[in-house]
Amino acid sequence: MPSPQERLFGTNGVRFQPGISHDLDFVIKLSEAIGTYFGDGDLLVGRDGRLSSNALSYATVSGLMSSGRNVGEAAGVVPTPAMQYAVKTQGFRGGVMITASHNPPEYNGLKVVGRDGVEIPRLDEQRIEKIFYDDAETRADWRAVGVAMEEPSVVKNYIDGVLSKVNTKLIAKRNFSVVMDPGNGAQCVAAPYLVESMGCKLITLNSVLDGNFPGRGPEPTPETLADLSAVVKSIGADLGVAYDGDGDRAIFCDEQGSILWGDQSGCLLADYVLERAPGGVLVTPVSSTQAAEAIAKKRNARVFRTRVGSVDVSRTIIERNATFGFEENGGCIYPPHISVRDGAMTTALMLECLAARGMSFSRAVSYWIPRFHQTKAKVEVDPGKVDLVMKKVERDTRGRVEKVDGLKFWLDERSWVLIRPSGTEPIMRVFAEAETREKAESILKKFLKIVKAASA
């Protein structure tokens, strides 16, 4: 069990190493606290394809039932956004997703969502932690223990929901050729069927569900997507797309084989969506490109910057009644569908965007997006040294600083660096952006040295 008052929730839910940092007793107790937090109403539980997810799902369902909640169990593996969509559209009071997203295979976790399908607010996470640590009465009388029921149509309803939000006839007319790499993750069960149903020719890589993530790991990056790039070029496909472990993020590859980080795909979609909704609102974290402001200005829209993390982006989208949201890691949020990041929805919207633009992927990116270059890296840091490292970095760095999340230094009007501790791993992330790749890489190199020296 964690030490008293240790934070359980990080940037995206509760993450841990089953059997090492926490055991199933912890999951049951946490689930009892979650069930107590929700009070009345049925809850939904979904799981990704990690090796420990099945056991954690049973423990979570048991804890929720013990607290008196009736529980729907999504049949089999489901992408995180499919579970969230089901909570929103099928009348559940809330839900729990068993996933560790992009973390290595030995990790897992619990993500708690409200009745709108969106991760619960930070203050509500703290309420659950208080229930957990206060040892409040979380178990129902034996006559009030909940029951479990299978929910067999979560994935089908999810695919139908995505299809209802795009112009499938326009997409089908383009006769796209798509190479898809689900990375042995949860989108194996949904995204291929979605893309084929829109009339696209599909070739898949790493499309067999496997909790070991043997193909290229659960995190899609330019380094891990070399095979995707090679296949796109070799067969002359229109685009490639890859997903993270739980399927809520999408990373694209253009027809030339270039891997496009989330800032590029997010900006392309933001421009497309805001063009159809002038005067709209765009939400994105402090880690995303400054091109967002240029696009918003062109479309007479406003930009709201948040802390890093899908919880903060989603909740700000709801508060501001925003039009679109994106993250530099490939997470895109299209509120007409659901206000959470969704890899399959992002794919369908990108296909519609490219069909409407009537040009190749690479041409659309170069034509519609102001060009900035961003690079990033991570440094292992002892969690006990994080505060000291941040103080040293702030003391030794000149420039206008923003403290929305971590330390973001504007080195000049068009160059910045962001240093922030990860909310899910014992690392610090460093982001740098400038007008040229060389300058961005130089900034990154400089600040990696600073962070490493400060943490020594």
Buried (B, 14 or more C-beta within 10 A) or exposed (E): EBEEEEEBBBBBBBBBBBEEEBEBEBBBBBBBBBBBBBEEEBBBBBBBBBBBBBBBBBBBBBBBBBBBBBBBBBEBBBBBBBBBBBBBEBEBBBBBBBBBBBBBBEBBBBBBBBBBBBBBBEEBBEBBBEBBBEEEEBBBEEEEBBEBEEBEEBBEBBBEBBBEBBBBEEBBEBEBBBBBBBBBBBBBBBBBBBBBBBBBBBBBBBBEBBBEBEBBBBBBBEEBBEBBBBBBBEEEBBBBBBBBBBBBBBBBBBBEBBBBBBBBBBBBBBBBBBBEEEEBBBBBBBBBBBBBBBBBEBBEBBBBBBBBBBBBBBBBBBEBEBBBBBBBBBBBBBBBBBBBBBBBBBBBBBBBBBBBBEEBBBBBBEEBBBEBBBBBBEBEBEEEBBEEBBEBBEEEBEEEEBEBBBBBBBBEEEBBBBBBBBBBBEBBBBBBBBBEEEBBBBBBEBBBEBBBEBBE
